[in-house]
Amino acid sequence: MAQLIKESLELGIDYDRIPGTEKEVLLKPGAERLNMAFGTYAEFEILEKEVDHFVETKWATKWKSGTAQGLYRYVIKCRIMREGRVLANCIGSCSSLETKYANRPRDCENTVLKMAEKRAYVGATLLALALSNRFTHDKDDIRENERAYDDPRDIDPGPPPPPPREPEPERPAEGYNGSPRHKKALFGRLMADKIDESLWESIERAMMGKSILDLGDVVAGVMRDA
């Protein structure tokens, strides 16, 4: 068995490691490979199910909470068989109230059913092939859990984006002439660029007849003279 695992099962595809530990988790593809290698197969039975498309349930993640419509729960029994004989059986369950499904139950009825089947299947495979000392199924498929939490609805959005900057003032068709419109555009730019207010009058005098696109050069000259 050890040799078969070493030669046939691939880390990250057939089994995975729980982050921060040496504990290894048998994944469904690995369980399927092992059952194929030993000529065993699975039979499934639904022991319990709870299906309500219209009930409203409350949910909460680390960052937010709300309500969602629909509740699905399945309890599945898996038997590992060979030549008509039961080698082992295991029960697995899954519910749309679990954290990674709770905010979108009506989208995941089939996912909940398949996850319950997978949990039962992997558990029964470990029992049938006496692999409980080699693998664990205390955690679900690690990568599936990570993908579930990658949903944008569950990711911490972080701080709100900064407000948009004021649009750049339109370039006057004529040179700066000190009119209220030109003065507003000029002083708005000086304020946005955090130019010392004591320099504003000198900058305005130097801007007469010039385009506002020349403002950078004018400011630099006034600051240099100051």
Protein Blocks (a to p, Z undefined) as FASTA:
>chain_A
ZZmmmmmpcghklpccdehiabdcddfklmmmmmmmnopacddddfbdcddfkbccdddd
fkbccddeddddddddddddeehiafbdcdddddfkbmklmmmmmlmmmmmmmmmmmmmm
mmmmmmmnopmlmpcckbccfklmmmmmmpmklpcebjaddddddddddddfbdcehiak
lmmmmmmmmmmnopafklmmmmmmmmgopafklmmmmmmmmmmmZZ
